[in-house]
Amino acid sequence: MTDLQQRLNDTLHALPDTVSLVAVSKFHPAEAIREAYDAGQRVFGESRAQELVGKHDTLPADIKWHFIGHLQPNKVKYIAPFVSLIHAVDTFRLLQEIDKQARRCDRVIPCLLQLHVAAEETKFGFTPQECREMLEEGDWREMDHVEIAGIMCMASNTDNEARIRADFQTAYQFYREAKAKWFADRPAFTLRSWGMSGDWHIAIEEGSNMVRIGSAIFGERHY
């Protein structure tokens, strides 16, 4: 077992059975992904469309690729034929474009709505109120080629655990509100994607069932 495979194994053993792992492979070479694949990992997260397409074309076909970064609408067409989940839908316009490109591919693409709960202005996403208004307007219900499958967020970039916990609590409260109000009749709405290498323990305590872990598995990024 390689060092990378050992770190992956340790991470998987530390996670509850109810929590799924997205191994964040962005900026890491295909060889590193292959090591994790050979150890049994099948779900990988990328944040650049061009890099994702290149890896998809050279790595095994049964990998489930998640797009976890900020996605520009003009890049959707490159990943629409194969992406398994888009984590960070941060505008209604992006949701429309995903629906359009998925229709061209004759697919239904699962998506998560990204909530902006962090202190930083630089992070993308709907505020809870913006997301409520978008869901209440209801135009998303007319989209046959996207499936809103849950909520995603990133916590504030801070060492203050109380702030991180509060961010995740906000996301979980919103998830429960949305599930009851807009998605009660949609069984696919189950995913709560928050928690990364530095804060996943807190995230799971605050309702996450999908964590995005990169550096704890692959080591520091290779830019």
N, C-alpha and C positions, 0 to 999 in steps of 0.2 A: 504493500500500500504506500503510495506517495504521500508527501507532506500535505499536499492539497486534498487528496482523498481522505486523509485522516481528519483534517479540519472540517471537511464536509460531513463526515461521519459523526464527529463530535457535535456539530451544529444540529444535525437531524435528530440525534439522540436527546438533545436538550429541549427540543420542541415538543409540545403536547401533540397527541395524535390528531387533535381537531384543528391544528394550524398547518397550513401548507407553506412550503418554502419556494420562493423565487430566488434562484441563484443569480445575483446581479453580475453579469459577465461583461458589461460595457467596458471598453478600453483594454480588455484582456484578449490575448490571441486565441485563435481557434484551438490550438494545442491544449490550452488550459481548460477550455470547455470540454474537449474530448476526454481529458482526465476525469472531470466530474461526471461526464456521461458514462464513462466506463465503470464508475462507482455506483451508477444507478440513477443519477439525477437527470430529470427530463425537462424541467421547467427553468428557462433562463430569461433574464431581463436585460434588454438593451435600450439605449436612449437616443441613438442616431439612426435614421432610416437607412442611410447608405451602408453603414457598418453592419446593420442587421441583415440587409439583403445579401451582402457578401458572405456573412456567416451562414445564413440559411442555405445558400447555394453550395456550400462546401461541407456542411456537417450533416449528421444523420437526419433522415426525413421525419422521424417520430419525435423530434424535439418540439416542445410547445414553446413558442417564442412570445414573450410578453413585451410590449412596448411600454416602458416605464417613465420616459422623460417627457419634456414639453414637446408636443407634436404640432408642427405647423401644418395647416390644412393642405398646402401644396405638396406635402410629402406623403400624404395618406395613400395615394395611388400606388406607391412603391411597395408598401407592406400589406395592403389590403388582400392580396391573393392568399396569404398564408398566416398572418398574425393570429394568435390564439386569444389574446386579451389586450386591450388598450387601457392602461391604468389611469391616464391623466387627461380625461376630457374636461377642459377648463372653460369652454365657451359653447354656446348653442350652435354657432357657425361650424365649429369643428365636428360636432355630432352630426350635423347635416351632411358634411363632406364625407364622413365615414359611412353614413347610410348610402350616399350616392356611389361611392367607390365599391362598397360591398355589393350593391345591386349589380354593378357591372361584372363582378366576379361570381355572381349568383351565390353569395354567402350571407350569413348573419354573423356579424362580428360582436362579440361581447365587449362591453365597455364599463369602466368605472367613472363616476363623476368625481372630479377632484375638488375637495373643499380647501379653501384657504383659511387655515386656523392659526398659522404661525405668526410670530411677531414681525418677521421680515417682510418688507414691501416687495422684495424681489421674487418671492415665491408666487407661482401661478395658482389659479383656481377660482372657483365661485366662493364668495362669502356665503355663509348659511342662508342669509336672506335672499341673495341673488339666486341661489339654487332653488329655494322655495318658490320664488316667482316664476322661474323657468318651468318647474314641474307643475305648478298650478295652471300656467297658461295651456299646457297640455298638448302642444304641437308635436312633442316627442312621441306621443302615442300613435301618430300617423306613420312613423318610420318602421318599415317592415324588415329592414336589413341591419339594424343595430338592436342589441339587447342590453339594456342597462342592468348590470349584474351586481351593483353595489357601490361603495364609497371608497375613495382613496384620499389620504392626506399625508403631509409631512409635518413633523413637529418643529417648533422653533429650534434654531441652531444655538443651543445654550447648554451649559452644564447644570442648570437649575431644574432638578427633577420634578419639582412641583409644577413648573411651567409646562414641561413636556407632558406630564400626566394630565394637566388641565386641557392641553390641546387635543390629546387623544380622547378625553372624556367628551369634549365638544363634538368631535367627529362621531363618536358612538351614539351620543344622544340624537344627533341629526339622523344617523342611520336608522335608529328605531322609530323616529318620527316619520321618516320617508317610507319605511316599510309599512307602517300602519296606515298612512294617509294616501300614498300613491301606488304602492307596490304590493298591497295585501293579496291581490289576485295574480301576482307574478312570482312564481316559485323560484325563478332564477336569481332574484334579488337577495343574495346571501353573503356577498363578499365584503370584507372589511380589511382593506389593504393599508395597514400602517405599521411602522416599526422597521428599523434598519439595524445595521451592525451594532451601533452604539446604544440603541434604546428599545430593542425588540422585547426585552423582558417586561418593561413598563407597558409597551403596546399590547402585549397579550393579556396582561392584567386589566387593561382598559378596553377589551372587546375585540382586538384584532384576531382574524383567523387566516391572515395571509401576510407573511413578512418578506421583506426584500433585503437580502443579506449578500453583500459583496466582499468587502475587504476581509471579513472574518473567515472567508473561505478561500478567496483568490489571492489574498495579500494586498499590498498597495497597488494602486492602479498604474498601468503602463500607458501613459498618454502618448 
